[in-house]
Amino acid sequence: MSNNREGFTLVELLVVIAIIGLLASIVLVSLNTARAKARDSRRISDLKQLQLAIEMYYDDYGQYPMPCRGWSVWSGHCPDYGNCDTNYIQGVVPTYISVLPIDPRWDTSYYGYLYNSNGTDYMIITHGSMETVKGGDPSAAGNPPHIQQMDRVCCWQPTIAVYSPGAKNW
């Protein structure tokens, strides 16, 4: 009588399942990191688009647009900064930008895009929402130069900003 068996043992099946599970978890971690980097890239792009719209507004009116909560008051779409719908920078939609962007992930509580202006200077920030900033500090070594240059060193990290020269220390 021959002892030839067909199929796999239970141990062999469990090993294969464990290996597949390990590979799947590695792929998911990589995918989440890629998604966070994509959201951070979008945040930087949104800031640059907002900066361009605000500068074009300034060219036409000789002052920067007013925040939705009034001059010199941080305003945003997020609840803690006015919950200003899609009009947290007044007067730029639709002439200078079709829609004011909101943060691709957070936009809750006090996270999200914020704008402040006194008419002669302005600052636009991603308030605490950058996900791939190393060490929680955009100016830290290991962050790409374009992130280091956008650091808003005065405040809660990780926050990056675009601003006029007079608003650098707000």
Backbone hydrogen bonds in HBPLUS format (Angstrom, degrees):
<---DONOR---> <-ACCEPTOR-->    atom                        ^
c    i                          cat <-CA-CA->   ^        H-A-AA   ^      H-
h    n   atom  resd res      DA  || num        DHA   H-A  angle D-A-AA Bond
n    s   type  num  typ     dist DA aas  dist angle  dist       angle   num
A0013-LEU N   A0009-THR O   3.11 MM   4  6.42 160.8  2.15 151.8 156.7     1
A0014-LEU N   A0010-LEU O   2.97 MM   4  6.20 158.3  2.01 149.7 155.6     2
A0015-VAL N   A0011-VAL O   2.97 MM   4  6.21 153.7  2.04 150.2 157.0     3
A0016-VAL N   A0012-GLU O   3.09 MM   4  6.34 163.0  2.12 150.4 154.4     4
A0017-ILE N   A0013-LEU O   2.94 MM   4  6.17 161.6  1.98 150.8 156.2     5
A0018-ALA N   A0014-LEU O   2.91 MM   4  6.05 155.0  1.97 144.0 150.9     6
A0019-ILE N   A0015-VAL O   2.97 MM   4  6.22 157.6  2.02 150.5 156.3     7
A0020-ILE N   A0016-VAL O   2.98 MM   4  6.22 161.4  2.02 151.6 156.5     8
A0021-GLY N   A0017-ILE O   2.92 MM   4  6.13 157.9  1.97 147.8 154.1     9
A0022-LEU N   A0018-ALA O   2.96 MM   4  6.19 155.2  2.02 147.6 154.0    10
A0023-LEU N   A0019-ILE O   2.99 MM   4  6.23 165.2  2.01 153.3 156.7    11
A0024-ALA N   A0020-ILE O   2.91 MM   4  6.08 156.5  1.97 148.5 155.4    12
A0025-SER N   A0021-GLY O   3.02 MM   4  6.24 155.0  2.08 145.8 151.9    13
A0026-ILE N   A0022-LEU O   3.11 MM   4  6.38 153.2  2.18 147.6 154.6    14
A0027-VAL N   A0023-LEU O   3.04 MM   4  6.29 158.3  2.09 149.0 154.6    15
A0028-LEU N   A0024-ALA O   2.97 MM   4  6.23 158.4  2.02 149.2 155.0    16
A0029-VAL N   A0025-SER O   3.04 MM   4  6.23 158.8  2.09 146.9 151.8    17
A0030-SER N   A0026-ILE O   3.07 MM   4  6.28 163.7  2.10 148.9 153.3    18
A0031-LEU N   A0027-VAL O   2.87 MM   4  6.06 154.7  1.93 149.3 156.9    19
A0032-ASN N   A0028-LEU O   2.93 MM   4  6.14 158.0  1.97 149.9 155.0    20
A0033-THR N   A0029-VAL O   3.07 MM   4  6.31 157.1  2.12 149.2 155.0    21
A0034-ALA N   A0030-SER O   2.98 MM   4  6.20 157.6  2.03 147.1 153.4    22
A0035-ARG N   A0031-LEU O   2.93 MM   4  6.17 154.0  1.99 148.1 155.3    23
A0036-ALA N   A0032-ASN O   3.01 MM   4  6.24 158.3  2.06 147.0 152.3    24
A0037-LYS N   A0033-THR O   2.99 MM   4  6.25 159.0  2.03 150.1 155.6    25
A0038-ALA N   A0034-ALA O   2.95 MM   4  6.16 152.8  2.03 145.0 152.8    26
A0039-ARG N   A0035-ARG O   2.92 MM   4  6.23 155.0  1.99 150.2 156.7    27
A0040-ASP N   A0036-ALA O   2.96 MM   4  6.23 156.9  2.01 148.3 154.6    28
A0041-SER N   A0037-LYS O   2.92 MM   4  6.15 153.0  2.00 146.0 153.5    29
A0042-ARG N   A0038-ALA O   2.97 MM   4  6.23 153.2  2.04 144.8 152.1    30
A0043-ARG N   A0039-ARG O   2.92 MM   4  6.21 152.1  2.00 146.1 153.9    31
A0044-ILE N   A0040-ASP O   3.07 MM   4  6.35 159.6  2.11 149.3 153.4    32
A0045-SER N   A0041-SER O   2.99 MM   4  6.22 161.1  2.03 148.3 153.9    33
A0046-ASP N   A0042-ARG O   2.76 MM   4  5.98 160.2  1.80 154.5 160.0    34
A0047-LEU N   A0043-ARG O   2.95 MM   4  6.23 158.6  2.00 149.6 154.7    35
A0048-LYS N   A0044-ILE O   3.07 MM   4  6.34 160.6  2.11 148.9 153.9    36
A0049-GLN N   A0045-SER O   2.94 MM   4  6.23 155.7  2.00 151.8 158.5    37
A0050-LEU N   A0046-ASP O   2.88 MM   4  6.11 161.0  1.91 153.2 158.4    38
A0051-GLN N   A0047-LEU O   2.84 MM   4  6.02 157.6  1.89 149.4 156.2    39
A0052-LEU N   A0048-LYS O   3.01 MM   4  6.21 156.3  2.07 144.4 150.2    40
A0053-ALA N   A0049-GLN O   3.00 MM   4  6.27 161.9  2.03 149.8 154.4    41
A0054-ILE N   A0050-LEU O   2.90 MM   4  6.12 161.5  1.94 154.3 159.0    42
A0055-GLU N   A0051-GLN O   2.95 MM   4  6.12 157.0  2.00 148.7 155.1    43
A0056-MET N   A0052-LEU O   2.95 MM   4  6.19 153.4  2.03 149.1 156.3    44
A0057-TYR N   A0053-ALA O   3.00 MM   4  6.23 153.7  2.07 144.4 151.7    45
A0058-TYR N   A0054-ILE O   2.93 MM   4  6.20 155.0  1.99 145.1 152.0    46
A0059-ASP N   A0055-GLU O   2.98 MM   4  6.26 151.5  2.06 143.6 150.9    47
A0060-ASP N   A0056-MET O   3.20 MM   4  6.51 144.7  2.33 143.0 151.4    48
A0060-ASP N   A0057-TYR O   3.11 MM   3  5.24 124.8  2.43  97.6 111.4    49
A0061-TYR N   A0057-TYR O   2.93 MM   4  6.13 154.1  1.99 155.5 163.2    50
A0062-GLY N   A0058-TYR O   2.76 MM   4  4.91 149.3  1.85 140.1 142.4    51
A0064-TYR N   A0119-GLY O   2.81 MM  55  4.73 163.5  1.83 128.8 133.1    52
A0090-GLN N   A0066-MET O   3.00 MM  24  5.59 156.7  2.05 168.6 167.5    53
A0070-GLY N   A0067-PRO O   3.04 MM   3  5.32 166.7  2.05 116.0 119.4    54
A0068-CYS N   A0088-TYR O   3.11 MM  20  4.77 147.2  2.22 125.7 123.9    55
A0072-SER N   A0117-SER O   2.74 MM  45  5.25 173.0  1.75 150.4 148.2    56
A0075-SER N   A0115-TYR O   2.89 MM  40  5.32 156.0  1.95 148.4 156.4    57
A0115-TYR N   A0075-SER O   2.80 MM  40  5.32 155.9  1.86 152.2 160.5    58
A0076-GLY N   A0081-TYR O   2.74 MM   5  5.11 143.0  1.87 155.3 147.9    59
A0084-CYS N   A0076-GLY O   3.12 MM   8  6.00 168.8  2.13 148.1 144.5    60
A0081-TYR N   A0078-CYS O   3.14 MM   3  5.78 157.7  2.19 120.9 127.7    61
A0083-ASN N   A0078-CYS O   3.12 MM   5  4.99 150.1  2.21 137.3 128.2    62
A0080-ASP N   A0109-SER O   3.02 MM  29  5.42 165.5  2.04 139.6 139.4    63
A0087-ASN N   A0084-CYS O   2.92 MM   3  5.68 168.8  1.93 151.5 154.9    64
A0096-TYR N   A0092-VAL O   2.81 MM   4  5.11 154.5  1.88 145.6 153.9    65
A0097-ILE N   A0092-VAL O   3.19 MM   5  6.19 138.4  2.37 152.4 150.7    66
A0111-TYR N   A0108-THR O   2.81 MM   3  5.53 154.5  1.88 166.7 165.6    67
A0127-HIS N   A0112-GLY O   2.68 MM  15  5.24 155.2  1.74 163.4 157.1    68
A0114-LEU N   A0125-ILE O   2.94 MM  11  5.30 156.1  2.00 144.1 151.2    69
A0125-ILE N   A0114-LEU O   2.93 MM  11  5.30 158.4  1.97 146.8 153.7    70
A0116-ASN N   A0123-MET O   2.97 MM   7  5.41 146.5  2.09 155.1 162.9    71
A0123-MET N   A0116-ASN O   2.92 MM   7  5.41 143.9  2.05 154.7 157.5    72
A0118-ASN N   A0121-ASP O   3.22 MM   3  5.83 150.8  2.31 145.5 152.8    73
A0164-SER N   A0122-TYR O   3.07 MM  42  5.62 158.5  2.12 148.1 150.0    74
A0124-ILE N   A0162-VAL O   2.88 MM  38  5.47 165.5  1.90 168.0 172.2    75
A0162-VAL N   A0124-ILE O   2.98 MM  38  5.47 152.7  2.06 154.4 163.1    76
A0126-THR N   A0160-ILE O   3.06 MM  34  5.68 154.5  2.12 153.6 159.5    77
A0137-ASP N   A0134-LYS O   3.38 MM   3  6.39 164.0  2.41 126.8 127.5    78
A0140-ALA N   A0137-ASP O   2.97 MM   3  5.43 163.6  2.00 120.5 125.9    79
A0143-ASN N   A0140-ALA O   3.27 MM   3  6.14 162.0  2.31 138.7 141.0    80
A0147-ILE N   A0144-PRO O   3.00 MM   3  5.45 136.5  2.19 111.8 123.5    81
A0148-GLN N   A0144-PRO O   3.06 MM   4  6.41 163.1  2.09 154.9 160.2    82
A0149-GLN N   A0145-PRO O   2.96 MM   4  6.12 155.3  2.03 153.3 158.2    83
A0150-MET N   A0147-ILE O   3.01 MM   3  5.23 138.5  2.19 104.0 115.9    84
A0151-ASP N   A0148-GLN O   3.34 MM   3  5.39 165.7  2.36 106.9 109.4    85
A0161-ALA N   A0150-MET O   2.75 MM  11  5.29 152.0  1.83 144.3 153.5    86
A0152-ARG N   A0159-THR O   3.34 MM   7  5.97 147.9  2.45 156.9 147.9    87
A0155-CYS N   A0152-ARG O   3.49 MM   3  6.41 170.8  2.50 125.1 126.6    88
A0167-ALA N   A0164-SER O   3.01 MM   3  5.49 153.9  2.08 117.4 125.4    89
A0168-LYS N   A0165-PRO O   3.42 MM   3  5.59 168.8  2.43 111.0 112.4    90
A0170-TRP N   A0167-ALA O   3.11 MM   3  5.47 168.2  2.12 125.5 124.1    91
